[in-house]
Amino acid sequence: MKTFSFALAAGFAFFACLPRAYAGNQILDADADKVAHCTFVRDVEGRSVFGERLKNQAVSKAKEDARSQAAQAGATHIVWGKVSSTDITTVAGKAYRCPN
């Protein structure tokens, strides 16, 4: 019974994260010129525990985290800023809502 409860909880946690992850995929990368006539939504910061050893994967995972934050705030575009990598990789960005 404990195994079933654990599997049920794990399955629920997985499916609960799907809409959030999918929404993050809708955020477009942009530069300052592209968002010049857009509305600033908020600063975002993504983190990854992969760190310096797996830099490409760490940056990708951190950007995914930041995109999810931007999507939850209603943004459509993100302008990437500084990437910092030691034991934990962080990437900063500015989220904007742009008209279609």
DAGITA-V102123 format. One line per field, one symbol per residue. ss: DSSP state (A for helix, B for strand, O for the rest). psi: psi as a letter, one per 20 degrees, with the letter a starting at -180 (. if undefined). burial: 1 if it has 9 or more other C-alpha atoms within 8 Angstrom, else 0. Layout:
BEGIN
ss: ???
psi: ???
burial: ???
END
This chain:
BEGIN
ss: OAAAAAAAAAAAAAAAAAAAAAAAAOOBBBOOOOOOOOBBBBBBBBBBOOOAAAAAAAAAAAAAAAAAAAAAOOOOBBBBBBBBBOOOBBBBBBBBBOOO
psi: hhgggghggggggghhighggghhiipqqrrhhhjhkrppgrqqoqqqihahhlgghggghghgghhgggghijrhqpoqcpppodhppqpqrppqoqq.
burial: 0000000000000000000110111010011000100100110111110111001001101111111111110011111100101001111111111100
END
